[in-house]
Protein backbone atom coordinates (compact mmCIF):
# COMPACT_ATOMS: atom_id res chain seq x y z
CA UNK A 1 0.00 0.00 0.00
CA UNK A 2 1.17 3.49 -0.72
CA UNK A 3 1.36 6.39 1.68
CA UNK A 4 -1.36 8.10 -0.40
CA UNK A 5 -4.17 6.02 1.12
CA UNK A 6 -6.23 7.75 3.77
CA UNK A 7 -6.27 6.07 7.18
CA UNK A 8 -9.78 4.58 6.92
CA UNK A 9 -9.15 3.10 3.48
CA UNK A 10 -5.79 1.77 4.66
CA UNK A 11 -7.50 0.14 7.66
CA UNK A 12 -10.16 -1.38 5.39
CA UNK A 13 -7.45 -2.85 3.14
CA UNK A 14 -5.67 -4.27 6.20
CA UNK A 15 -8.93 -5.78 7.49
CA UNK A 16 -9.53 -7.46 4.12
CA UNK A 17 -5.96 -8.79 4.00
CA UNK A 18 -6.31 -10.13 7.53
CA UNK A 19 -9.61 -11.84 6.68
CA UNK A 20 -8.04 -13.79 3.80
CA UNK A 21 -4.62 -14.08 5.44
CA UNK A 22 -2.85 -12.63 2.39
CA UNK A 23 -1.07 -9.34 1.66
CA UNK A 24 -2.01 -7.81 -1.69
CA UNK A 25 1.31 -7.71 -3.54
CA UNK A 26 0.84 -9.18 -7.01
CA UNK A 27 -1.82 -9.16 -9.74
CA UNK A 28 -2.64 -12.78 -8.82
CA UNK A 29 -3.39 -11.67 -5.26
CA UNK A 30 -6.04 -9.25 -6.56
CA UNK A 31 -7.52 -11.97 -8.79
CA UNK A 32 -7.70 -14.25 -5.74
CA UNK A 33 -9.40 -11.53 -3.69
CA UNK A 34 -11.92 -10.91 -6.46
CA UNK A 35 -12.82 -14.62 -6.39
CA UNK A 36 -13.12 -14.63 -2.57
CA UNK A 37 -15.45 -11.62 -2.67
CA UNK A 38 -17.59 -13.30 -5.32
CA UNK A 39 -17.73 -16.55 -3.37
CA UNK A 40 -18.68 -14.86 -0.11
CA UNK A 41 -20.99 -12.07 -1.33
CA UNK A 42 -21.91 -13.10 -4.88
CA UNK A 43 -20.76 -9.62 -5.97
CA UNK A 44 -18.25 -8.81 -8.67
CA UNK A 45 -15.54 -6.21 -8.28
CA UNK A 46 -12.79 -5.94 -10.86
CA UNK A 47 -9.15 -6.65 -10.01
CA UNK A 48 -8.34 -3.22 -11.50
CA UNK A 49 -10.69 -1.53 -9.02
CA UNK A 50 -9.12 -3.50 -6.18
CA UNK A 51 -5.63 -2.46 -7.33
CA UNK A 52 -6.72 1.19 -7.33
CA UNK A 53 -8.20 0.90 -3.84
CA UNK A 54 -4.94 -0.59 -2.54
CA UNK A 55 -2.83 2.01 -4.32
CA UNK A 56 -1.20 -0.71 -6.44
CA UNK A 57 -2.26 1.31 -9.50
CA UNK A 58 -1.59 4.96 -8.92
CA UNK A 59 -3.99 7.38 -10.54
CA UNK A 60 -6.10 10.32 -9.48
CA UNK A 61 -9.42 8.49 -9.29
CA UNK A 62 -11.19 8.21 -5.97
CA UNK A 63 -12.74 4.81 -5.24
CA UNK A 64 -16.52 4.75 -5.34
CA UNK A 65 -18.30 4.29 -2.07
CA UNK A 66 -20.06 1.28 -3.61
CA UNK A 67 -16.69 -0.45 -4.14
CA UNK A 68 -15.58 0.36 -0.60
CA UNK A 69 -18.93 -0.90 0.70
CA UNK A 70 -18.35 -4.27 -0.99
CA UNK A 71 -15.04 -4.56 0.87
CA UNK A 72 -16.65 -3.46 4.14
CA UNK A 73 -19.36 -6.09 3.69
CA UNK A 74 -16.66 -8.66 2.98
CA UNK A 75 -15.24 -8.05 6.47
CA UNK A 76 -18.62 -8.03 8.18
CA UNK A 77 -19.99 -4.48 8.06
CA UNK A 78 -23.26 -3.25 6.58
CA UNK A 79 -21.48 -0.63 4.47
CA UNK A 80 -18.38 1.57 4.27
CA UNK A 81 -19.84 4.21 6.59
CA UNK A 82 -20.35 1.55 9.29
CA UNK A 83 -16.76 0.44 8.85
CA UNK A 84 -15.55 4.05 9.19
CA UNK A 85 -17.58 4.44 12.39
CA UNK A 86 -15.90 1.28 13.70
CA UNK A 87 -12.48 2.76 12.86
CA UNK A 88 -13.38 6.04 14.56
CA UNK A 89 -14.52 4.19 17.67
CA UNK A 90 -11.61 1.76 17.46
CA UNK A 91 -14.25 -0.96 17.45
CA UNK A 92 -13.15 -3.28 14.66
CA UNK A 93 -14.15 -6.95 15.04
CA UNK A 94 -11.70 -9.77 14.71
CA UNK A 95 -12.02 -11.24 11.25
CA UNK A 96 -13.03 -14.75 10.42
CA UNK A 97 -10.25 -16.95 9.15
CA UNK A 98 -10.92 -19.05 6.12
CA UNK A 99 -10.72 -22.79 6.52
CA UNK A 100 -8.49 -25.11 4.55
CA UNK A 101 -8.18 -23.43 1.16
CA UNK A 102 -7.18 -24.89 -2.22
CA UNK A 103 -5.85 -22.40 -4.79
CA UNK A 104 -6.66 -24.40 -7.90
CA UNK A 105 -4.25 -22.97 -10.49
CA UNK A 106 -1.31 -22.98 -8.07
CA UNK A 107 -1.83 -26.27 -6.25
CA UNK A 108 -3.34 -28.69 -8.76
CA UNK A 109 -1.84 -30.49 -11.74
CA UNK A 110 -3.83 -31.54 -14.79
CA UNK A 111 -5.62 -34.86 -14.11
CA UNK A 112 -5.67 -34.37 -10.30
CA UNK A 113 -9.02 -35.47 -8.93
CA UNK A 114 -11.06 -34.04 -6.10
CA UNK A 115 -13.87 -35.64 -4.13
CA UNK A 116 -16.43 -33.02 -3.10
CA UNK A 117 -19.00 -33.71 -0.39
CA UNK A 118 -21.90 -31.62 0.91
CA UNK A 119 -25.23 -32.11 2.63
CA UNK A 120 -27.50 -33.89 2.24
CA UNK A 121 -25.28 -36.82 1.25
CA UNK A 122 -24.04 -35.29 -2.01
CA UNK A 123 -20.79 -36.62 -3.49
CA UNK A 124 -19.08 -35.55 -6.68
CA UNK A 125 -15.72 -36.56 -8.17
CA UNK A 126 -14.16 -33.96 -10.46
CA UNK A 127 -10.96 -33.93 -12.52
CA UNK A 128 -8.81 -30.85 -13.09
CA UNK A 129 -8.40 -30.00 -16.79
CA UNK A 130 -6.08 -26.99 -16.34
CA UNK A 131 -6.67 -23.22 -16.42
CA UNK A 132 -9.24 -23.41 -13.59
CA UNK A 133 -11.49 -25.84 -15.50
CA UNK A 134 -12.93 -29.12 -14.16
CA UNK A 135 -14.90 -32.04 -15.54
CA UNK A 136 -17.38 -34.06 -13.48
CA UNK A 137 -16.41 -37.76 -13.48
CA UNK A 138 -19.14 -39.08 -11.17
CA UNK A 139 -21.83 -37.76 -8.87
CA UNK A 140 -24.36 -38.97 -6.33
CA UNK A 141 -27.58 -37.16 -5.38
CA UNK A 142 -26.65 -33.92 -7.18
CA UNK A 143 -27.67 -32.17 -10.38
CA UNK A 144 -24.08 -32.35 -11.58
CA UNK A 145 -23.62 -35.17 -14.08
CA UNK A 146 -20.59 -36.96 -15.58
CA UNK A 147 -19.28 -34.93 -18.50
CA UNK A 148 -20.39 -31.56 -17.10
CA UNK A 149 -17.61 -28.93 -17.05
CA UNK A 150 -17.16 -25.77 -15.00
CA UNK A 151 -14.57 -23.25 -13.85
CA UNK A 152 -13.48 -22.61 -10.27
CA UNK A 153 -10.32 -20.97 -8.91
CA UNK A 154 -10.65 -21.56 -5.16
CA UNK A 155 -12.13 -24.34 -3.03
CA UNK A 156 -12.57 -23.58 0.67
CA UNK A 157 -13.40 -26.23 3.26
CA UNK A 158 -16.67 -25.46 5.04
CA UNK A 159 -17.78 -22.76 2.57
CA UNK A 160 -20.15 -22.97 -0.41
CA UNK A 161 -18.44 -23.80 -3.70
CA UNK A 162 -19.35 -21.48 -6.57
CA UNK A 163 -19.07 -23.04 -10.02
CA UNK A 164 -18.67 -20.62 -12.91
CA UNK A 165 -19.75 -21.41 -16.49
CA UNK A 166 -21.26 -24.80 -15.70
CA UNK A 167 -21.84 -26.52 -19.06
CA UNK A 168 -24.40 -29.33 -19.04
CA UNK A 169 -25.00 -30.84 -22.46
CA UNK A 170 -26.45 -28.35 -24.95
CA UNK A 171 -27.72 -25.93 -22.30
CA UNK A 172 -26.22 -22.44 -22.04
CA UNK A 173 -23.58 -22.11 -19.30
CA UNK A 174 -24.85 -21.14 -15.83
CA UNK A 175 -23.55 -20.50 -12.35
CA UNK A 176 -24.13 -23.18 -9.72
CA UNK A 177 -23.57 -23.37 -5.97
CA UNK A 178 -22.66 -26.56 -4.09
CA UNK A 179 -23.17 -26.67 -0.33
CA UNK A 180 -25.22 -23.51 0.23
CA UNK A 181 -26.00 -24.72 3.75
CA UNK A 182 -22.94 -25.85 5.66
CA UNK A 183 -20.42 -25.60 2.84
CA UNK A 184 -18.43 -28.39 1.21
CA UNK A 185 -15.60 -30.70 2.19
CA UNK A 186 -13.00 -31.84 -0.28
CA UNK A 187 -10.23 -34.37 -0.71
CA UNK A 188 -7.54 -34.15 -3.40
CA UNK A 189 -6.56 -37.46 -5.02
CA UNK A 190 -3.31 -37.47 -6.95
C-alpha positions as CSV (number, residue, x, y, z in Angstrom):
1,X,0.0,0.0,0.0
2,X,1.2,3.5,-0.7
3,X,1.4,6.4,1.7
4,X,-1.4,8.1,-0.4
5,X,-4.2,6.0,1.1
6,X,-6.2,7.7,3.8
7,X,-6.3,6.1,7.2
8,X,-9.8,4.6,6.9
9,X,-9.2,3.1,3.5
10,X,-5.8,1.8,4.7
11,X,-7.5,0.1,7.7
12,X,-10.2,-1.4,5.4
13,X,-7.5,-2.8,3.1
14,X,-5.7,-4.3,6.2
15,X,-8.9,-5.8,7.5
16,X,-9.5,-7.5,4.1
17,X,-6.0,-8.8,4.0
18,X,-6.3,-10.1,7.5
19,X,-9.6,-11.8,6.7
20,X,-8.0,-13.8,3.8
21,X,-4.6,-14.1,5.4
22,X,-2.8,-12.6,2.4
23,X,-1.1,-9.3,1.7
24,X,-2.0,-7.8,-1.7
25,X,1.3,-7.7,-3.5
26,X,0.8,-9.2,-7.0
27,X,-1.8,-9.2,-9.7
28,X,-2.6,-12.8,-8.8
29,X,-3.4,-11.7,-5.3
30,X,-6.0,-9.3,-6.6
31,X,-7.5,-12.0,-8.8
32,X,-7.7,-14.2,-5.7
33,X,-9.4,-11.5,-3.7
34,X,-11.9,-10.9,-6.5
35,X,-12.8,-14.6,-6.4
36,X,-13.1,-14.6,-2.6
37,X,-15.5,-11.6,-2.7
38,X,-17.6,-13.3,-5.3
39,X,-17.7,-16.6,-3.4
40,X,-18.7,-14.9,-0.1
41,X,-21.0,-12.1,-1.3
42,X,-21.9,-13.1,-4.9
43,X,-20.8,-9.6,-6.0
44,X,-18.2,-8.8,-8.7
45,X,-15.5,-6.2,-8.3
46,X,-12.8,-5.9,-10.9
47,X,-9.2,-6.6,-10.0
48,X,-8.3,-3.2,-11.5
49,X,-10.7,-1.5,-9.0
50,X,-9.1,-3.5,-6.2
51,X,-5.6,-2.5,-7.3
52,X,-6.7,1.2,-7.3
53,X,-8.2,0.9,-3.8
54,X,-4.9,-0.6,-2.5
55,X,-2.8,2.0,-4.3
56,X,-1.2,-0.7,-6.4
57,X,-2.3,1.3,-9.5
58,X,-1.6,5.0,-8.9
59,X,-4.0,7.4,-10.5
60,X,-6.1,10.3,-9.5
61,X,-9.4,8.5,-9.3
62,X,-11.2,8.2,-6.0
63,X,-12.7,4.8,-5.2
64,X,-16.5,4.8,-5.3
65,X,-18.3,4.3,-2.1
66,X,-20.1,1.3,-3.6
67,X,-16.7,-0.4,-4.1
68,X,-15.6,0.4,-0.6
69,X,-18.9,-0.9,0.7
70,X,-18.3,-4.3,-1.0
71,X,-15.0,-4.6,0.9
72,X,-16.6,-3.5,4.1
73,X,-19.4,-6.1,3.7
74,X,-16.7,-8.7,3.0
75,X,-15.2,-8.1,6.5
76,X,-18.6,-8.0,8.2
77,X,-20.0,-4.5,8.1
78,X,-23.3,-3.3,6.6
79,X,-21.5,-0.6,4.5
80,X,-18.4,1.6,4.3
81,X,-19.8,4.2,6.6
82,X,-20.4,1.5,9.3
83,X,-16.8,0.4,8.9
84,X,-15.5,4.1,9.2
85,X,-17.6,4.4,12.4
86,X,-15.9,1.3,13.7
87,X,-12.5,2.8,12.9
88,X,-13.4,6.0,14.6
89,X,-14.5,4.2,17.7
90,X,-11.6,1.8,17.5
91,X,-14.2,-1.0,17.4
92,X,-13.2,-3.3,14.7
93,X,-14.2,-6.9,15.0
94,X,-11.7,-9.8,14.7
95,X,-12.0,-11.2,11.2
96,X,-13.0,-14.8,10.4
97,X,-10.3,-16.9,9.2
98,X,-10.9,-19.0,6.1
99,X,-10.7,-22.8,6.5
100,X,-8.5,-25.1,4.5
101,X,-8.2,-23.4,1.2
102,X,-7.2,-24.9,-2.2
103,X,-5.8,-22.4,-4.8
104,X,-6.7,-24.4,-7.9
105,X,-4.2,-23.0,-10.5
106,X,-1.3,-23.0,-8.1
107,X,-1.8,-26.3,-6.2
108,X,-3.3,-28.7,-8.8
109,X,-1.8,-30.5,-11.7
110,X,-3.8,-31.5,-14.8
111,X,-5.6,-34.9,-14.1
112,X,-5.7,-34.4,-10.3
113,X,-9.0,-35.5,-8.9
114,X,-11.1,-34.0,-6.1
115,X,-13.9,-35.6,-4.1
116,X,-16.4,-33.0,-3.1
117,X,-19.0,-33.7,-0.4
118,X,-21.9,-31.6,0.9
119,X,-25.2,-32.1,2.6
120,X,-27.5,-33.9,2.2
121,X,-25.3,-36.8,1.3
122,X,-24.0,-35.3,-2.0
123,X,-20.8,-36.6,-3.5
124,X,-19.1,-35.6,-6.7
125,X,-15.7,-36.6,-8.2
126,X,-14.2,-34.0,-10.5
127,X,-11.0,-33.9,-12.5
128,X,-8.8,-30.9,-13.1
129,X,-8.4,-30.0,-16.8
130,X,-6.1,-27.0,-16.3
131,X,-6.7,-23.2,-16.4
132,X,-9.2,-23.4,-13.6
133,X,-11.5,-25.8,-15.5
134,X,-12.9,-29.1,-14.2
135,X,-14.9,-32.0,-15.5
136,X,-17.4,-34.1,-13.5
137,X,-16.4,-37.8,-13.5
138,X,-19.1,-39.1,-11.2
139,X,-21.8,-37.8,-8.9
140,X,-24.4,-39.0,-6.3
141,X,-27.6,-37.2,-5.4
142,X,-26.6,-33.9,-7.2
143,X,-27.7,-32.2,-10.4
144,X,-24.1,-32.3,-11.6
145,X,-23.6,-35.2,-14.1
146,X,-20.6,-37.0,-15.6
147,X,-19.3,-34.9,-18.5
148,X,-20.4,-31.6,-17.1
149,X,-17.6,-28.9,-17.1
150,X,-17.2,-25.8,-15.0
151,X,-14.6,-23.3,-13.8
152,X,-13.5,-22.6,-10.3
153,X,-10.3,-21.0,-8.9
154,X,-10.6,-21.6,-5.2
155,X,-12.1,-24.3,-3.0
156,X,-12.6,-23.6,0.7
157,X,-13.4,-26.2,3.3
158,X,-16.7,-25.5,5.0
159,X,-17.8,-22.8,2.6
160,X,-20.1,-23.0,-0.4
161,X,-18.4,-23.8,-3.7
162,X,-19.3,-21.5,-6.6
163,X,-19.1,-23.0,-10.0
164,X,-18.7,-20.6,-12.9
165,X,-19.8,-21.4,-16.5
166,X,-21.3,-24.8,-15.7
167,X,-21.8,-26.5,-19.1
168,X,-24.4,-29.3,-19.0
169,X,-25.0,-30.8,-22.5
170,X,-26.5,-28.3,-25.0
171,X,-27.7,-25.9,-22.3
172,X,-26.2,-22.4,-22.0
173,X,-23.6,-22.1,-19.3
174,X,-24.9,-21.1,-15.8
175,X,-23.6,-20.5,-12.3
176,X,-24.1,-23.2,-9.7
177,X,-23.6,-23.4,-6.0
178,X,-22.7,-26.6,-4.1
179,X,-23.2,-26.7,-0.3
180,X,-25.2,-23.5,0.2
181,X,-26.0,-24.7,3.7
182,X,-22.9,-25.8,5.7
183,X,-20.4,-25.6,2.8
184,X,-18.4,-28.4,1.2
185,X,-15.6,-30.7,2.2
186,X,-13.0,-31.8,-0.3
187,X,-10.2,-34.4,-0.7
188,X,-7.5,-34.2,-3.4
189,X,-6.6,-37.5,-5.0
190,X,-3.3,-37.5,-7.0
